[in-house]
Amino acid sequence: MIFKDQVLPDVGINLMHEKLSKFTRAEEIKEAGLYPYFRVIESDQDTEVIINGKKVLMFGSNSYLGLTNHPSIKKASIAAINKYGCGCAGSRFLNGTLDIHLELEDKLAAYVGKEAALVFSTGFQVNIGVIPALLGRHDYLILDELDHASIIEGARLGFAKIVKYKHNDLESLEKILQSCQPDKIKLIVTEGIFSMDGDIAHLPGIVTLAEKYNANLMVDDAHSLGVIGECGRGASSHFGVTDKTDLIMGTFSKSLASIGGFIAADQTTINFLKHHARSLIFSASISPAATASVIAALEIIKNEPERIDQLWANTHFALGALKELGFDTGHSKTPIIPILVRDDMKTFQLSKLLLDQGIFVNPVTSPAVAKENSLIRFSLMATHTKEQIEKAIDKLYNVSKKLNIV
């Protein structure tokens, strides 16, 4: 049907292509010689990597415990391929559940202190499957304003009323809880360690408010596992509130040296999610190799607690050195150290000049953050040596002085 006065586009115009062609920012950054994304690494993920045939110190990795090339993990991965093959050829819901999936779920539940766990193919899929499955149209989803993109996407896929509170602000959270209808489900979702700022959620205060207003709590521990808590068990363990945290989410692509994710909770919640989380039901299973890698990583974390001790020694050393040199590291108290530049172009320049000098860091610019909050994400691994950290900070300081950042 053609409506009166409707203007039809020219038949020869590709409307989608016309829209997409208006995105020019990436090409503009490339033309300036500052494009920092999709950099190709030609080696394993270690404290030193190979880029364009040259050795580069890696300070942009999420491998906090330095396990991605651990011999025991590689051996376990190879053994799983030999036994199960390369893939599961189906979803967990139908033909894709292996015995090692169940073994991993039991070990994860025990590790984080919950009755049961459910493994997904990625951490992103956990959040986009779990969050919309739990809440209905009249319920409330209450998010920290700096929650990860996967949490935001999970929120968009559901029908609950979405409300955001100011970052780590308990007063703001309480005002929201006060405004919610008392007879509706209220789910608070926060990261344990925030992935860009490196600060830790105020879980004791959040738990107190959740109990006061009969709300539930889900903690995204993607960047907390292997970092804080007893034996790296995450933020809830760190604060002693595991029993008051309803759901604990984690990923395998950081400290656990693989790929995938999980949600842990009571048996009733996990049983419900097994039959309602669409990203689980309609996605292929995590691979046998990845599954075995995580099982091996959990054993190493249990048997080598000195790795976490060394990660924190590196963190305290680096934070102290950066602050002494005048860098603004925000509120970070963890191995994720934001170096605030507060200028998109200078952030790109700093990243490029550091790579030229053999230091890999991640630039974070708008729209991921506001322009005035653009930063370099400097992240540490347990396997970094003091000499490597000193070298990186020295080059960071010299380049930053040239750019008038410090």
N, C-alpha and C positions, 0 to 999 in steps of 0.2 A: 504494500500500500504506500502510495506517495502522498504525503500531507501537503496541504496548501502552503505555498511560499517556501517549501523545502528546497534548499540549494544542494544539488547533487555534485559531488566532486568529479573532476575530470576522470574519464575511464582509465587514462594512462597513469594516474598517480597511485603509487604504492603508499598508502597512508601509514602503515606500520613503519616502513623504511624511512619515511619522511620524519616521523617522530624520533626514531632511534638515531638518525643522522644529526640531530640537534645536540647529542651528547658529544662534546668536543674536549672536555677537560683533560681526559687521558692523553689525547694527541698533543694538546698544548704543553703538558708537562714533559712528554717525550721530546718535543721539539726544543724544549729548554734544556734537555739532557739531564733531567732530574727524576725520571720515572722510576719509582722504587718498588714496583710490584712484579710478581711472577719471576723473580730472580731465580735463575736455574742453578741448583746445587748438584755437583757431580760426585758426591761422596756420601758417606753415612752422616747422620746427625750427631755430631760430637762437638766438643768445645772448639774444634777447628774443622772447617769444611773447605771444600774446593769449589771455587767459582771462577769460570773462565780460565781454568788451569792453574789458578793461584790460590795459595792458602789464605784463609780469612778466619779471624777469630769470631766465633758465633756468640752474640749476645742478644739474639732475637728468638731463641728457641723456648718452647714450653716443656722441654724435657728436664724438669727440675732436678731429678735424681740422676740424670745422665745414664739412663738404662737402655736407650734405643739400640745400642750396639753391644749389649752385654752378651757374652758367649752363651750363657745358660738360656737366655731368652731366644736367641737365634736357634739354638739346638732344639728347644721345645717346639718352636714354630716349624722347623723342618720335619721333625718327627710327626707333627699333626698332619702336615701335607702328605707324608708317606702313608699314613693310616687312613685319612679321611678324604684326601684329594684337595683341590684348590677352593671349592665352594660347596654350598649346600643345595643349590638348585631349587630353592623355594623358601617360603616364609616360615618363621617359627610356628605359626598357627597351623600350617598344613604339614609339609614333609621336611621342613628344615631344622628340626630340633635334634641336636646331637647329645650324647651323654656328657660330653665335656661342656656343653652349654649349661647343663644342670649342675655340674661340678663347680663351674665358675660362679653361678648364682648362689650356691650354698656358701662358697668362700667369701663372696662379696658381702652377703648378708651378715655373716659372722664378723667380718672385718669392720664394718661400720656400725654394728650393734643393733641390727634389725632382724625381724623374724624371717623375712624373705626378700628376694631381689629378682629383677627381671632385666635381661640383657637386650639391648637394641643395637642396630648396626652402626649408629653414630650417636654422639652426645646431642647433636642438633635434633635428631629424631626423637630422643627421649622427651625433650621439652615440647616439641610440636605434637607429640602423641599424648603425653600424660596430662598436660594442662587442660586442653579442651575436653578430654574425656571425663575429668573430675567434676566439672561445673556445668550447671544449667543456665537457662536464660535469665533467671531471677537471682542468681548468685553473684557474689562479688569476688573479683580477682584483684588483689592489692599488690602492686609492684613497686620496688625501689626504682626511682627514676633512672638509675644507671644500670639496670639489669641488662644482661646480655641479649643480643639480637635474637637468639633462639628462643628465649623466654617471650620476647615481644611477638615473634611470629606465632608461637603457641597461643598467645593471648588473642591474636587476630583470627585464629582458626575456630575459636570457641564463641559462645553466645553470652557469656557472663559480662556483667558490667565491669569495665576495667577502670581502676583508679590508681594513680601513682602518688607516692609520697616523696617528699624531698629526701635526697640521698642521706641515708643513715641517720635520719632525723626522727627521733622517737615521738616528739611532740606532734609533728606532722602526721605520723602514722596513727597516733591516737585520735586525732581529729577526724581522720577518715573512718576509723573503726566506730567512733561515736555516731557517725552519720549513716551507718549501714543498718538495714532492717535486722533486728535481732534473731528473727526466725529463718534467716537465709544463710547458706554456706558462705563463709568468708575465708578465702585462701590467700595467705601472705606468701609471696615468693621473693626470695632474696638470694644473691650470690653469697657464698661464704667469704672467699677472697675475691674482690672485684678485679676483673681481668685487665682493666686498663689503669686504674688508680692504685692498685696494690694494697688498698686498705681492707680491713676486716669488718664484716657486719656486726652490729651491736646485738648479737643473738640473745644474751641474757635479758636485755630490755624488751626485745621483740617477743620473746617467750612470755614474759610477764604480761605484756599487752594482749597477746593471743589468749592467754588463760582468762584474763579479765573480761574480754569481750567474746569469748567462746569462738575463737577463730582457729584455723589450722595453719600449719607452717610447713613450707617446702624450702629446703636449702639446696642451691646449686653449688656443689663442691668441686666443680670441674678443676679449679685452680687451687683447691685446698687439700685434696688428697695427696698424700706423700709429702706434705709441706707443714701443716699444723695438726695439732691433736696428738693423742697418744699413738705412737708408731705411725704417724701420718694419717690418722683416721678422719681428719677433716675438722671443720669449724664447730660442729656440734660437740664433738669430743673435746676440742680445745677449751670450750666453755663449760663442759660437763652437763650439757642439756640434750644429749642424744635421745633420752626417753621422752622428752617433750617436743621433739622435732618429728612431725608426722611422716614426712617424706625426705629422703636424702638422695640427691641425684649426683652422678659422677660421670666422668669421661675416662677413656683409656688412652687418649692421644697426648696426655701430658706426662705426669709422673709414671704412668703405667705402660708407657712405651709401645703402644699399639694403636688401634683405632676401634671405636665403638663407644657405648655408653650404657648406663644402667640406672634404674630407680630402685630404691630399697624402702620398705615400709612394713606394716603388719600384713599377715596372710590375707586378710579380707580385701585390703586395698590392692595387693598384687594380683589376686585372683580376678578382681574386677578389671584391672588394666589389661590383663592377658586377653580379655574378651572384648575390650572396648577401645584400646589405643590403636588408632588406624595406622600410624606409622610403624607399628610392630606387625599388625595383621597383614598389611599389604606391601611389606618390604621384604626383600631377601634377608636371610639370616647373616649374622656376623660370620666371617670365614673361620674355618678350623684353625688356621695359622694364627689369626688375631686372637682367638679365644685362648689358645695354648700359651701365647705370649703373655697375656694378662695373668693367667694362673702362675706362670713362672715369675713374673714381676712381683706379685703379691708375696711369694715365698722369699724373694730377695729382700724386699722391704722389711719383712719380719725378721730375717736372719742377719741383715746388715744395717742396724739402726744408725750406725755411724755415718751413713750417707746423709740422713736428715740433719745430723749434728754439723756435718761439714757444709751443707747448704746454708744453714743459719750462720755459721762462722763467716762464710763468703758474703752473706747478706749484710751482716753487721759491719764488716770491713768496708764493703762498697758504699753503703749508705753513709757511713761516717766520712769517708774520703770525699764523696760527692758534695755533701753538705759543707764540709770544710772549704771546698773550692768555690762555694757560693751558688751551687746549682739548686734550683727549686724542685724538690722531689715530692711535693704535695704532702699527703697524709700517709704515704706508704710506710709499712712496717714489715714488708715481706720481700721475697725475691723478685717480685714485680716492681720495678722502680721507674716511675714516670719522671722524665726530665722535661719539665715544662718549658716550652719555647714561646708559645703564645703568638705564633705567626706561621701560617701555612707554608709560605714560600721558604722561610728560613728553616723550617722543619725538613722540607724536601732537600734543601741545600746541605744541611747538616748530615742527613742520612747518606747523601751521595758522596760528600767529601770524606766521610768516615769509611765508606766502602772502598774508596780509592786508596785509603791508607790501611786497608786490611781489617776493618772492624764492621761487622754486620749488626745493625740495629733496625728496629721497626719504627717507621714514622706513622703517627696517628694524627690525621688532619680532619677538617670538616669534609663531609657532614657527619663523620663518625663521632666527632666532638665539635663543640663550638670553636670558631676560629681563634677566639681568645684563650682557648684551652688546648691548642695543638701541642703535641708532645712527642718525645722519643721514648719508646718503651724499651727499657734496658732490663733484660731478664737474666737471672743467674742460674747456674747449674751447680750441683754438688761437686762435679768433676772439674770445674774451673780451678786453675791454680791461682795463687796470690799474684804471681808474676803476670799471668794473663789479664787479671782484673786491673792491676796497676797500669799495664800497657794500654788497655782500652780506655781507662779513665784519663790517662795522660794525653792521648790523642783526642779524646772527646773535649778536654779542657782547651787544648791548643786551637782546635777548629772553632769551638764555641767563642773563644776570645776574638778570633778573626771576624766572626759574624755578629759580634756585640751581643751575644746571648748571656755571657757572664762578664 
